[in-house]
Amino acid sequence: METFIAMNYIGNRYALQNNTLNNLLPAIFQIDAGISRRFQMNTNSALKVAFVVKNITNQYNQYIRYFVLPGINYQIKLSYEIR
């Protein structure tokens, strides 16, 4: 079983090419955390299941003016590995 925490900090930036105060976007600090488990099927294959909670800090992470990314959201990933 694996666990992880990812912390991202994005400083002040500008929404458009003009670096004016009207286009200034605030800095954000975002935290993601997850857990995954790998199940060995046979000697050549495995199944991996992962669950991730993204943006735990529920930051308003607008990176282009009028284009907002979601608040707290969840991801479930299922992958099949062949060696």
PyMOL Python script that loads the backbone (N, CA, C, O; Angstrom):
from pymol import cmd

cmd.read_pdbstr("""\
ATOM      1  N   MET A   1       0.853  -1.170   0.000  1.00  0.00           N
ATOM      2  CA  MET A   1       0.000   0.000   0.000  1.00  0.00           C
ATOM      3  C   MET A   1       0.901   1.236   0.000  1.00  0.00           C
ATOM      4  O   MET A   1       1.899   1.285   0.719  1.00  0.00           O
ATOM      5  N   GLU A   2       0.551   2.205  -0.790  1.00  0.00           N
ATOM      6  CA  GLU A   2       1.305   3.451  -0.891  1.00  0.00           C
ATOM      7  C   GLU A   2       0.399   4.627  -0.543  1.00  0.00           C
ATOM      8  O   GLU A   2      -0.786   4.636  -0.876  1.00  0.00           O
ATOM      9  N   THR A   3       0.968   5.605   0.123  1.00  0.00           N
ATOM     10  CA  THR A   3       0.257   6.854   0.384  1.00  0.00           C
ATOM     11  C   THR A   3       1.140   8.004  -0.085  1.00  0.00           C
ATOM     12  O   THR A   3       2.361   7.870  -0.166  1.00  0.00           O
ATOM     13  N   PHE A   4       0.517   9.123  -0.389  1.00  0.00           N
ATOM     14  CA  PHE A   4       1.297  10.281  -0.801  1.00  0.00           C
ATOM     15  C   PHE A   4       0.575  11.568  -0.463  1.00  0.00           C
ATOM     16  O   PHE A   4      -0.647  11.606  -0.318  1.00  0.00           O
ATOM     17  N   ILE A   5       1.364  12.617  -0.342  1.00  0.00           N
ATOM     18  CA  ILE A   5       0.843  13.975  -0.188  1.00  0.00           C
ATOM     19  C   ILE A   5       1.627  14.854  -1.145  1.00  0.00           C
ATOM     20  O   ILE A   5       2.857  14.807  -1.172  1.00  0.00           O
ATOM     21  N   ALA A   6       0.923  15.652  -1.926  1.00  0.00           N
ATOM     22  CA  ALA A   6       1.558  16.584  -2.852  1.00  0.00           C
ATOM     23  C   ALA A   6       1.137  17.996  -2.476  1.00  0.00           C
ATOM     24  O   ALA A   6      -0.053  18.284  -2.348  1.00  0.00           O
ATOM     25  N   MET A   7       2.106  18.864  -2.300  1.00  0.00           N
ATOM     26  CA  MET A   7       1.827  20.256  -1.963  1.00  0.00           C
ATOM     27  C   MET A   7       2.341  21.146  -3.094  1.00  0.00           C
ATOM     28  O   MET A   7       3.502  21.051  -3.491  1.00  0.00           O
ATOM     29  N   ASN A   8       1.479  21.996  -3.598  1.00  0.00           N
ATOM     30  CA  ASN A   8       1.826  22.897  -4.696  1.00  0.00           C
ATOM     31  C   ASN A   8       1.599  24.336  -4.282  1.00  0.00           C
ATOM     32  O   ASN A   8       0.550  24.680  -3.737  1.00  0.00           O
ATOM     33  N   TYR A   9       2.580  25.167  -4.541  1.00  0.00           N
ATOM     34  CA  TYR A   9       2.447  26.600  -4.306  1.00  0.00           C
ATOM     35  C   TYR A   9       2.661  27.308  -5.629  1.00  0.00           C
ATOM     36  O   TYR A   9       3.671  27.092  -6.299  1.00  0.00           O
ATOM     37  N   ILE A  10       1.722  28.146  -6.002  1.00  0.00           N
ATOM     38  CA  ILE A  10       1.836  28.954  -7.213  1.00  0.00           C
ATOM     39  C   ILE A  10       1.727  30.401  -6.767  1.00  0.00           C
ATOM     40  O   ILE A  10       0.715  30.813  -6.201  1.00  0.00           O
ATOM     41  N   GLY A  11       2.772  31.164  -7.026  1.00  0.00           N
ATOM     42  CA  GLY A  11       2.809  32.558  -6.602  1.00  0.00           C
ATOM     43  C   GLY A  11       1.903  33.435  -7.445  1.00  0.00           C
ATOM     44  O   GLY A  11       1.176  32.952  -8.313  1.00  0.00           O
ATOM     45  N   ASN A  12       1.958  34.713  -7.181  1.00  0.00           N
ATOM     46  CA  ASN A  12       1.157  35.664  -7.958  1.00  0.00           C
ATOM     47  C   ASN A  12       1.480  35.532  -9.438  1.00  0.00           C
ATOM     48  O   ASN A  12       2.637  35.344  -9.816  1.00  0.00           O
ATOM     49  N   ARG A  13       0.467  35.632 -10.262  1.00  0.00           N
ATOM     50  CA  ARG A  13       0.634  35.532 -11.707  1.00  0.00           C
ATOM     51  C   ARG A  13      -0.408  36.397 -12.369  1.00  0.00           C
ATOM     52  O   ARG A  13      -1.275  36.963 -11.703  1.00  0.00           O
ATOM     53  N   TYR A  14      -0.326  36.499 -13.669  1.00  0.00           N
ATOM     54  CA  TYR A  14      -1.227  37.382 -14.407  1.00  0.00           C
ATOM     55  C   TYR A  14      -2.100  36.560 -15.342  1.00  0.00           C
ATOM     56  O   TYR A  14      -1.641  35.592 -15.948  1.00  0.00           O
ATOM     57  N   ALA A  15      -3.363  36.956 -15.451  1.00  0.00           N
ATOM     58  CA  ALA A  15      -4.333  36.220 -16.249  1.00  0.00           C
ATOM     59  C   ALA A  15      -4.145  36.446 -17.746  1.00  0.00           C
ATOM     60  O   ALA A  15      -4.427  35.554 -18.546  1.00  0.00           O
ATOM     61  N   LEU A  16      -3.681  37.604 -18.124  1.00  0.00           N
ATOM     62  CA  LEU A  16      -3.507  37.932 -19.534  1.00  0.00           C
ATOM     63  C   LEU A  16      -2.076  38.400 -19.765  1.00  0.00           C
ATOM     64  O   LEU A  16      -1.294  38.490 -18.818  1.00  0.00           O
ATOM     65  N   GLN A  17      -1.734  38.693 -20.986  1.00  0.00           N
ATOM     66  CA  GLN A  17      -0.368  39.085 -21.314  1.00  0.00           C
ATOM     67  C   GLN A  17       0.026  40.426 -20.704  1.00  0.00           C
ATOM     68  O   GLN A  17       1.209  40.660 -20.458  1.00  0.00           O
ATOM     69  N   ASN A  18      -0.924  41.296 -20.460  1.00  0.00           N
ATOM     70  CA  ASN A  18      -0.624  42.596 -19.860  1.00  0.00           C
ATOM     71  C   ASN A  18      -0.434  42.424 -18.360  1.00  0.00           C
ATOM     72  O   ASN A  18      -1.356  41.992 -17.668  1.00  0.00           O
ATOM     73  N   ASN A  19       0.740  42.752 -17.850  1.00  0.00           N
ATOM     74  CA  ASN A  19       1.028  42.608 -16.419  1.00  0.00           C
ATOM     75  C   ASN A  19       0.558  43.847 -15.666  1.00  0.00           C
ATOM     76  O   ASN A  19       1.358  44.664 -15.212  1.00  0.00           O
ATOM     77  N   THR A  20      -0.761  43.960 -15.546  1.00  0.00           N
ATOM     78  CA  THR A  20      -1.354  45.083 -14.826  1.00  0.00           C
ATOM     79  C   THR A  20      -2.081  44.560 -13.597  1.00  0.00           C
ATOM     80  O   THR A  20      -2.346  43.361 -13.499  1.00  0.00           O
ATOM     81  N   LEU A  21      -2.406  45.438 -12.663  1.00  0.00           N
ATOM     82  CA  LEU A  21      -3.106  45.024 -11.451  1.00  0.00           C
ATOM     83  C   LEU A  21      -4.468  44.405 -11.740  1.00  0.00           C
ATOM     84  O   LEU A  21      -4.931  43.550 -10.985  1.00  0.00           O
ATOM     85  N   ASN A  22      -5.114  44.828 -12.824  1.00  0.00           N
ATOM     86  CA  ASN A  22      -6.418  44.254 -13.183  1.00  0.00           C
ATOM     87  C   ASN A  22      -6.304  42.781 -13.564  1.00  0.00           C
ATOM     88  O   ASN A  22      -7.274  42.037 -13.422  1.00  0.00           O
ATOM     89  N   ASN A  23      -5.147  42.350 -14.040  1.00  0.00           N
ATOM     90  CA  ASN A  23      -4.941  40.968 -14.479  1.00  0.00           C
ATOM     91  C   ASN A  23      -4.235  40.108 -13.438  1.00  0.00           C
ATOM     92  O   ASN A  23      -3.966  38.934 -13.692  1.00  0.00           O
ATOM     93  N   LEU A  24      -3.931  40.672 -12.270  1.00  0.00           N
ATOM     94  CA  LEU A  24      -3.206  39.947 -11.231  1.00  0.00           C
ATOM     95  C   LEU A  24      -4.101  38.902 -10.579  1.00  0.00           C
ATOM     96  O   LEU A  24      -5.224  39.199 -10.173  1.00  0.00           O
ATOM     97  N   LEU A  25      -3.591  37.669 -10.480  1.00  0.00           N
ATOM     98  CA  LEU A  25      -4.291  36.585  -9.794  1.00  0.00           C
ATOM     99  C   LEU A  25      -3.539  36.276  -8.503  1.00  0.00           C
ATOM    100  O   LEU A  25      -2.308  36.309  -8.497  1.00  0.00           O
ATOM    101  N   PRO A  26      -4.233  35.978  -7.418  1.00  0.00           N
ATOM    102  CA  PRO A  26      -3.556  35.732  -6.140  1.00  0.00           C
ATOM    103  C   PRO A  26      -2.808  34.400  -6.130  1.00  0.00           C
ATOM    104  O   PRO A  26      -3.091  33.503  -6.924  1.00  0.00           O
ATOM    105  N   ALA A  27      -1.847  34.293  -5.214  1.00  0.00           N
ATOM    106  CA  ALA A  27      -1.104  33.047  -5.026  1.00  0.00           C
ATOM    107  C   ALA A  27      -2.017  31.984  -4.417  1.00  0.00           C
ATOM    108  O   ALA A  27      -2.981  32.307  -3.723  1.00  0.00           O
ATOM    109  N   ILE A  28      -1.705  30.711  -4.684  1.00  0.00           N
ATOM    110  CA  ILE A  28      -2.488  29.615  -4.106  1.00  0.00           C
ATOM    111  C   ILE A  28      -1.551  28.563  -3.520  1.00  0.00           C
ATOM    112  O   ILE A  28      -0.429  28.384  -3.995  1.00  0.00           O
ATOM    113  N   PHE A  29      -2.018  27.876  -2.492  1.00  0.00           N
ATOM    114  CA  PHE A  29      -1.314  26.746  -1.889  1.00  0.00           C
ATOM    115  C   PHE A  29      -2.296  25.588  -1.881  1.00  0.00           C
ATOM    116  O   PHE A  29      -3.312  25.628  -1.187  1.00  0.00           O
ATOM    117  N   GLN A  30      -1.989  24.559  -2.654  1.00  0.00           N
ATOM    118  CA  GLN A  30      -2.916  23.457  -2.837  1.00  0.00           C
ATOM    119  C   GLN A  30      -2.292  22.161  -2.337  1.00  0.00           C
ATOM    120  O   GLN A  30      -1.107  21.910  -2.558  1.00  0.00           O
ATOM    121  N   ILE A  31      -3.100  21.332  -1.657  1.00  0.00           N
ATOM    122  CA  ILE A  31      -2.638  20.046  -1.141  1.00  0.00           C
ATOM    123  C   ILE A  31      -3.508  18.927  -1.717  1.00  0.00           C
ATOM    124  O   ILE A  31      -4.736  19.007  -1.706  1.00  0.00           O
ATOM    125  N   ASP A  32      -2.843  17.878  -2.223  1.00  0.00           N
ATOM    126  CA  ASP A  32      -3.504  16.667  -2.690  1.00  0.00           C
ATOM    127  C   ASP A  32      -2.973  15.500  -1.854  1.00  0.00           C
ATOM    128  O   ASP A  32      -1.807  15.496  -1.460  1.00  0.00           O
ATOM    129  N   ALA A  33      -3.826  14.517  -1.584  1.00  0.00           N
ATOM    130  CA  ALA A  33      -3.397  13.333  -0.837  1.00  0.00           C
ATOM    131  C   ALA A  33      -4.080  12.110  -1.434  1.00  0.00           C
ATOM    132  O   ALA A  33      -5.202  12.187  -1.934  1.00  0.00           O
ATOM    133  N   GLY A  34      -3.386  10.992  -1.372  1.00  0.00           N
ATOM    134  CA  GLY A  34      -3.971   9.786  -1.952  1.00  0.00           C
ATOM    135  C   GLY A  34      -3.396   8.517  -1.369  1.00  0.00           C
ATOM    136  O   GLY A  34      -2.425   8.521  -0.612  1.00  0.00           O
ATOM    137  N   ILE A  35      -4.037   7.431  -1.755  1.00  0.00           N
ATOM    138  CA  ILE A  35      -3.621   6.107  -1.323  1.00  0.00           C
ATOM    139  C   ILE A  35      -3.825   5.162  -2.505  1.00  0.00           C
ATOM    140  O   ILE A  35      -4.782   5.303  -3.267  1.00  0.00           O
ATOM    141  N   SER A  36      -2.920   4.204  -2.648  1.00  0.00           N
ATOM    142  CA  SER A  36      -3.069   3.232  -3.732  1.00  0.00           C
ATOM    143  C   SER A  36      -2.663   1.849  -3.236  1.00  0.00           C
ATOM    144  O   SER A  36      -1.917   1.701  -2.268  1.00  0.00           O
ATOM    145  N   ARG A  37      -3.168   0.870  -3.916  1.00  0.00           N
ATOM    146  CA  ARG A  37      -2.858  -0.522  -3.566  1.00  0.00           C
ATOM    147  C   ARG A  37      -2.702  -1.313  -4.852  1.00  0.00           C
ATOM    148  O   ARG A  37      -3.479  -1.160  -5.794  1.00  0.00           O
ATOM    149  N   ARG A  38      -1.696  -2.150  -4.875  1.00  0.00           N
ATOM    150  CA  ARG A  38      -1.400  -2.989  -6.042  1.00  0.00           C
ATOM    151  C   ARG A  38      -1.727  -4.439  -5.694  1.00  0.00           C
ATOM    152  O   ARG A  38      -1.292  -4.956  -4.665  1.00  0.00           O
ATOM    153  N   PHE A  39      -2.496  -5.084  -6.564  1.00  0.00           N
ATOM    154  CA  PHE A  39      -2.881  -6.488  -6.383  1.00  0.00           C
ATOM    155  C   PHE A  39      -2.215  -7.312  -7.483  1.00  0.00           C
ATOM    156  O   PHE A  39      -2.500  -7.117  -8.665  1.00  0.00           O
ATOM    157  N   GLN A  40      -1.341  -8.219  -7.103  1.00  0.00           N
ATOM    158  CA  GLN A  40      -0.665  -9.070  -8.074  1.00  0.00           C
ATOM    159  C   GLN A  40      -1.642 -10.128  -8.576  1.00  0.00           C
ATOM    160  O   GLN A  40      -2.186 -10.906  -7.792  1.00  0.00           O
ATOM    161  N   MET A  41      -1.857 -10.148  -9.883  1.00  0.00           N
ATOM    162  CA  MET A  41      -2.792 -11.119 -10.465  1.00  0.00           C
ATOM    163  C   MET A  41      -2.076 -12.450 -10.731  1.00  0.00           C
ATOM    164  O   MET A  41      -2.545 -13.508 -10.313  1.00  0.00           O
ATOM    165  N   ASN A  42      -0.959 -12.385 -11.417  1.00  0.00           N
ATOM    166  CA  ASN A  42      -0.088 -13.537 -11.649  1.00  0.00           C
ATOM    167  C   ASN A  42       1.329 -12.997 -11.831  1.00  0.00           C
ATOM    168  O   ASN A  42       1.577 -11.836 -11.506  1.00  0.00           O
ATOM    169  N   THR A  43       2.249 -13.783 -12.329  1.00  0.00           N
ATOM    170  CA  THR A  43       3.645 -13.323 -12.423  1.00  0.00           C
ATOM    171  C   THR A  43       3.841 -12.197 -13.429  1.00  0.00           C
ATOM    172  O   THR A  43       4.829 -11.469 -13.341  1.00  0.00           O
ATOM    173  N   ASN A  44       2.927 -12.036 -14.380  1.00  0.00           N
ATOM    174  CA  ASN A  44       3.109 -11.042 -15.439  1.00  0.00           C
ATOM    175  C   ASN A  44       2.146  -9.864 -15.390  1.00  0.00           C
ATOM    176  O   ASN A  44       2.268  -8.947 -16.201  1.00  0.00           O
ATOM    177  N   SER A  45       1.204  -9.863 -14.474  1.00  0.00           N
ATOM    178  CA  SER A  45       0.220  -8.774 -14.473  1.00  0.00           C
ATOM    179  C   SER A  45      -0.200  -8.412 -13.052  1.00  0.00           C
ATOM    180  O   SER A  45      -0.097  -9.207 -12.117  1.00  0.00           O
ATOM    181  N   ALA A  46      -0.674  -7.181 -12.937  1.00  0.00           N
ATOM    182  CA  ALA A  46      -1.139  -6.683 -11.641  1.00  0.00           C
ATOM    183  C   ALA A  46      -2.244  -5.660 -11.870  1.00  0.00           C
ATOM    184  O   ALA A  46      -2.342  -5.054 -12.937  1.00  0.00           O
ATOM    185  N   LEU A  47      -3.056  -5.484 -10.868  1.00  0.00           N
ATOM    186  CA  LEU A  47      -4.138  -4.506 -10.888  1.00  0.00           C
ATOM    187  C   LEU A  47      -3.822  -3.464  -9.818  1.00  0.00           C
ATOM    188  O   LEU A  47      -3.489  -3.818  -8.687  1.00  0.00           O
ATOM    189  N   LYS A  48      -3.923  -2.187 -10.169  1.00  0.00           N
ATOM    190  CA  LYS A  48      -3.624  -1.122  -9.219  1.00  0.00           C
ATOM    191  C   LYS A  48      -4.847  -0.228  -9.077  1.00  0.00           C
ATOM    192  O   LYS A  48      -5.429   0.206 -10.071  1.00  0.00           O
ATOM    193  N   VAL A  49      -5.236   0.046  -7.823  1.00  0.00           N
ATOM    194  CA  VAL A  49      -6.375   0.903  -7.509  1.00  0.00           C
ATOM    195  C   VAL A  49      -5.849   2.083  -6.694  1.00  0.00           C
ATOM    196  O   VAL A  49      -5.102   1.902  -5.732  1.00  0.00           O
ATOM    197  N   ALA A  50      -6.247   3.290  -7.091  1.00  0.00           N
ATOM    198  CA  ALA A  50      -5.805   4.484  -6.379  1.00  0.00           C
ATOM    199  C   ALA A  50      -6.996   5.396  -6.109  1.00  0.00           C
ATOM    200  O   ALA A  50      -7.913   5.497  -6.925  1.00  0.00           O
ATOM    201  N   PHE A  51      -6.971   6.054  -4.961  1.00  0.00           N
ATOM    202  CA  PHE A  51      -7.990   7.032  -4.583  1.00  0.00           C
ATOM    203  C   PHE A  51      -7.265   8.295  -4.160  1.00  0.00           C
ATOM    204  O   PHE A  51      -6.394   8.254  -3.291  1.00  0.00           O
ATOM    205  N   VAL A  52      -7.623   9.429  -4.775  1.00  0.00           N
ATOM    206  CA  VAL A  52      -6.939  10.694  -4.517  1.00  0.00           C
ATOM    207  C   VAL A  52      -7.975  11.760  -4.170  1.00  0.00           C
ATOM    208  O   VAL A  52      -9.016  11.860  -4.819  1.00  0.00           O
ATOM    209  N   VAL A  53      -7.681  12.546  -3.150  1.00  0.00           N
ATOM    210  CA  VAL A  53      -8.482  13.729  -2.818  1.00  0.00           C
ATOM    211  C   VAL A  53      -7.648  14.923  -3.268  1.00  0.00           C
ATOM    212  O   VAL A  53      -6.540  15.134  -2.774  1.00  0.00           O
ATOM    213  N   LYS A  54      -8.172  15.689  -4.188  1.00  0.00           N
ATOM    214  CA  LYS A  54      -7.446  16.823  -4.739  1.00  0.00           C
ATOM    215  C   LYS A  54      -7.964  18.136  -4.163  1.00  0.00           C
ATOM    216  O   LYS A  54      -9.154  18.281  -3.886  1.00  0.00           O
ATOM    217  N   ASN A  55      -7.065  19.074  -3.990  1.00  0.00           N
ATOM    218  CA  ASN A  55      -7.378  20.417  -3.508  1.00  0.00           C
ATOM    219  C   ASN A  55      -8.052  20.373  -2.128  1.00  0.00           C
ATOM    220  O   ASN A  55      -9.114  20.959  -1.923  1.00  0.00           O
ATOM    221  N   ILE A  56      -7.411  19.666  -1.192  1.00  0.00           N
ATOM    222  CA  ILE A  56      -7.941  19.537   0.165  1.00  0.00           C
ATOM    223  C   ILE A  56      -8.135  20.910   0.809  1.00  0.00           C
ATOM    224  O   ILE A  56      -9.068  21.101   1.589  1.00  0.00           O
ATOM    225  N   THR A  57      -7.269  21.854   0.493  1.00  0.00           N
ATOM    226  CA  THR A  57      -7.361  23.196   1.062  1.00  0.00           C
ATOM    227  C   THR A  57      -8.485  24.022   0.439  1.00  0.00           C
ATOM    228  O   THR A  57      -8.728  25.157   0.850  1.00  0.00           O
ATOM    229  N   ASN A  58      -9.169  23.453  -0.552  1.00  0.00           N
ATOM    230  CA  ASN A  58     -10.314  24.091  -1.219  1.00  0.00           C
ATOM    231  C   ASN A  58      -9.972  25.508  -1.703  1.00  0.00           C
ATOM    232  O   ASN A  58     -10.735  26.453  -1.497  1.00  0.00           O
ATOM    233  N   GLN A  59      -8.820  25.626  -2.342  1.00  0.00           N
ATOM    234  CA  GLN A  59      -8.375  26.907  -2.861  1.00  0.00           C
ATOM    235  C   GLN A  59      -9.146  27.281  -4.125  1.00  0.00           C
ATOM    236  O   GLN A  59      -9.502  26.430  -4.941  1.00  0.00           O
ATOM    237  N   TYR A  60      -9.382  28.544  -4.252  1.00  0.00           N
ATOM    238  CA  TYR A  60      -9.988  29.077  -5.467  1.00  0.00           C
ATOM    239  C   TYR A  60      -8.829  29.266  -6.439  1.00  0.00           C
ATOM    240  O   TYR A  60      -8.224  30.336  -6.496  1.00  0.00           O
ATOM    241  N   ASN A  61      -8.523  28.215  -7.205  1.00  0.00           N
ATOM    242  CA  ASN A  61      -7.322  28.223  -8.018  1.00  0.00           C
ATOM    243  C   ASN A  61      -7.598  28.606  -9.466  1.00  0.00           C
ATOM    244  O   ASN A  61      -7.501  27.781 -10.375  1.00  0.00           O
ATOM    245  N   GLN A  62      -7.936  29.845  -9.654  1.00  0.00           N
ATOM    246  CA  GLN A  62      -8.181  30.386 -10.983  1.00  0.00           C
ATOM    247  C   GLN A  62      -6.823  30.632 -11.641  1.00  0.00           C
ATOM    248  O   GLN A  62      -6.013  31.397 -11.117  1.00  0.00           O
ATOM    249  N   TYR A  63      -6.571  29.999 -12.769  1.00  0.00           N
ATOM    250  CA  TYR A  63      -5.273  30.236 -13.393  1.00  0.00           C
ATOM    251  C   TYR A  63      -5.373  31.055 -14.669  1.00  0.00           C
ATOM    252  O   TYR A  63      -4.360  31.570 -15.141  1.00  0.00           O
ATOM    253  N   ILE A  64      -6.535  31.187 -15.227  1.00  0.00           N
ATOM    254  CA  ILE A  64      -6.781  32.120 -16.329  1.00  0.00           C
ATOM    255  C   ILE A  64      -8.090  32.810 -15.995  1.00  0.00           C
ATOM    256  O   ILE A  64      -9.040  32.162 -15.555  1.00  0.00           O
ATOM    257  N   ARG A  65      -8.147  34.083 -16.193  1.00  0.00           N
ATOM    258  CA  ARG A  65      -9.356  34.828 -15.826  1.00  0.00           C
ATOM    259  C   ARG A  65     -10.607  34.153 -16.394  1.00  0.00           C
ATOM    260  O   ARG A  65     -10.651  33.796 -17.571  1.00  0.00           O
ATOM    261  N   TYR A  66     -11.603  33.988 -15.557  1.00  0.00           N
ATOM    262  CA  TYR A  66     -12.904  33.388 -15.889  1.00  0.00           C
ATOM    263  C   TYR A  66     -12.831  31.877 -16.143  1.00  0.00           C
ATOM    264  O   TYR A  66     -13.818  31.298 -16.597  1.00  0.00           O
ATOM    265  N   PHE A  67     -11.710  31.226 -15.870  1.00  0.00           N
ATOM    266  CA  PHE A  67     -11.621  29.774 -16.003  1.00  0.00           C
ATOM    267  C   PHE A  67     -11.225  29.224 -14.645  1.00  0.00           C
ATOM    268  O   PHE A  67     -10.049  29.249 -14.284  1.00  0.00           O
ATOM    269  N   VAL A  68     -12.186  28.732 -13.897  1.00  0.00           N
ATOM    270  CA  VAL A  68     -11.964  28.294 -12.519  1.00  0.00           C
ATOM    271  C   VAL A  68     -11.875  26.776 -12.479  1.00  0.00           C
ATOM    272  O   VAL A  68     -12.692  26.080 -13.082  1.00  0.00           O
ATOM    273  N   LEU A  69     -10.885  26.274 -11.770  1.00  0.00           N
ATOM    274  CA  LEU A  69     -10.776  24.842 -11.549  1.00  0.00           C
ATOM    275  C   LEU A  69     -11.647  24.469 -10.353  1.00  0.00           C
ATOM    276  O   LEU A  69     -11.950  25.334  -9.530  1.00  0.00           O
ATOM    277  N   PRO A  70     -12.056  23.214 -10.235  1.00  0.00           N
ATOM    278  CA  PRO A  70     -12.972  22.830  -9.157  1.00  0.00           C
ATOM    279  C   PRO A  70     -12.341  22.931  -7.780  1.00  0.00           C
ATOM    280  O   PRO A  70     -11.118  22.940  -7.641  1.00  0.00           O
ATOM    281  N   GLY A  71     -13.186  23.006  -6.775  1.00  0.00           N
ATOM    282  CA  GLY A  71     -12.720  22.998  -5.382  1.00  0.00           C
ATOM    283  C   GLY A  71     -12.251  21.604  -5.020  1.00  0.00           C
ATOM    284  O   GLY A  71     -11.546  20.966  -5.802  1.00  0.00           O
ATOM    285  N   ILE A  72     -12.627  21.124  -3.858  1.00  0.00           N
ATOM    286  CA  ILE A  72     -12.241  19.770  -3.446  1.00  0.00           C
ATOM    287  C   ILE A  72     -12.890  18.787  -4.416  1.00  0.00           C
ATOM    288  O   ILE A  72     -14.093  18.850  -4.672  1.00  0.00           O
ATOM    289  N   ASN A  73     -12.072  17.873  -4.954  1.00  0.00           N
ATOM    290  CA  ASN A  73     -12.615  16.859  -5.855  1.00  0.00           C
ATOM    291  C   ASN A  73     -11.876  15.548  -5.648  1.00  0.00           C
ATOM    292  O   ASN A  73     -10.811  15.511  -5.030  1.00  0.00           O
ATOM    293  N   TYR A  74     -12.450  14.478  -6.169  1.00  0.00           N
ATOM    294  CA  TYR A  74     -11.968  13.135  -5.904  1.00  0.00           C
ATOM    295  C   TYR A  74     -11.645  12.439  -7.215  1.00  0.00           C
ATOM    296  O   TYR A  74     -12.266  12.698  -8.246  1.00  0.00           O
ATOM    297  N   GLN A  75     -10.652  11.541  -7.155  1.00  0.00           N
ATOM    298  CA  GLN A  75     -10.249  10.785  -8.341  1.00  0.00           C
ATOM    299  C   GLN A  75     -10.061   9.329  -7.926  1.00  0.00           C
ATOM    300  O   GLN A  75      -9.403   9.033  -6.929  1.00  0.00           O
ATOM    301  N   ILE A  76     -10.638   8.444  -8.695  1.00  0.00           N
ATOM    302  CA  ILE A  76     -10.420   7.023  -8.515  1.00  0.00           C
ATOM    303  C   ILE A  76      -9.806   6.514  -9.800  1.00  0.00           C
ATOM    304  O   ILE A  76     -10.337   6.743 -10.887  1.00  0.00           O
ATOM    305  N   LYS A  77      -8.683   5.821  -9.673  1.00  0.00           N
ATOM    306  CA  LYS A  77      -7.962   5.353 -10.853  1.00  0.00           C
ATOM    307  C   LYS A  77      -7.765   3.856 -10.745  1.00  0.00           C
ATOM    308  O   LYS A  77      -7.334   3.349  -9.709  1.00  0.00           O
ATOM    309  N   LEU A  78      -8.080   3.159 -11.810  1.00  0.00           N
ATOM    310  CA  LEU A  78      -7.927   1.728 -11.890  1.00  0.00           C
ATOM    311  C   LEU A  78      -7.005   1.441 -13.074  1.00  0.00           C
ATOM    312  O   LEU A  78      -7.306   1.853 -14.194  1.00  0.00           O
ATOM    313  N   SER A  79      -5.897   0.746 -12.851  1.00  0.00           N
ATOM    314  CA  SER A  79      -4.982   0.450 -13.952  1.00  0.00           C
ATOM    315  C   SER A  79      -4.571  -1.012 -13.916  1.00  0.00           C
ATOM    316  O   SER A  79      -4.490  -1.636 -12.857  1.00  0.00           O
ATOM    317  N   TYR A  80      -4.317  -1.533 -15.096  1.00  0.00           N
ATOM    318  CA  TYR A  80      -3.912  -2.924 -15.264  1.00  0.00           C
ATOM    319  C   TYR A  80      -2.497  -2.915 -15.835  1.00  0.00           C
ATOM    320  O   TYR A  80      -2.256  -2.308 -16.878  1.00  0.00           O
ATOM    321  N   GLU A  81      -1.574  -3.573 -15.173  1.00  0.00           N
ATOM    322  CA  GLU A  81      -0.176  -3.562 -15.576  1.00  0.00           C
ATOM    323  C   GLU A  81       0.225  -4.942 -16.121  1.00  0.00           C
ATOM    324  O   GLU A  81      -0.086  -5.981 -15.538  1.00  0.00           O
ATOM    325  N   ILE A  82       0.918  -4.909 -17.248  1.00  0.00           N
ATOM    326  CA  ILE A  82       1.441  -6.133 -17.849  1.00  0.00           C
ATOM    327  C   ILE A  82       2.945  -5.975 -17.986  1.00  0.00           C
ATOM    328  O   ILE A  82       3.424  -4.958 -18.488  1.00  0.00           O
ATOM    329  N   ARG A  83       3.679  -6.965 -17.547  1.00  0.00           N
ATOM    330  CA  ARG A  83       5.145  -6.928 -17.667  1.00  0.00           C
ATOM    331  C   ARG A  83       5.623  -7.696 -18.857  1.00  0.00           C
ATOM    332  O   ARG A  83       6.827  -7.766 -19.104  1.00  0.00           O
TER     333      ARG A  83
END
""", "prot")
cmd.dss("prot")
cmd.show_as("cartoon", "prot")
cmd.util.cbc("prot")
cmd.orient("prot")
